[in-house]
């Protein structure tokens, strides 16, 4: 493939990932779990893709921006929530590069992604006056569940599909 074809391929893959992120977030919201202090964003399981290739960072982040257009918290969530996603994915990418195997990399996604939800909890505290620790506990629990499901799924998917290329 030429350099231009590779670039186009990366853009198409990022667009597909962004669309999938949006669709999964809206699916979560159908059950009232897409936004707010109690959330289980199924789309967050896509964060596991970052350990395979850094190009997934942009698809997930763009998907988050688009999904957050429907957030009840408005422009703050569009900007802050999406920035949190970008920061978290970048940290996960660089940490996972130093880890020796797939299981440790997937574990890092779950741990880092869950821990970084303090930024979303802080956003909710500022905007809704919710108590920090309770809010952190609920958003972190939802993130943990989504990432754990994603880690298990992508562990098995990666055995059959080349997610690196």
Buried (B, 14 or more C-beta within 10 A) or exposed (E): EEEEEEEEEBEEBBBEBBBBBBBBBBBBBEEEBBBBBEBBBBBBBBBBBBBBBBBBBBBBBBBBBBBBEBBEBEEEBBEBBBBBBBEBBBBBBEBBEEBEEBEEBBBBBBBBBBBBBBBBBBBBBEBEEBEEEEBBBBBBBBBBBBBBBBBBEBBEBBEEEEBEE
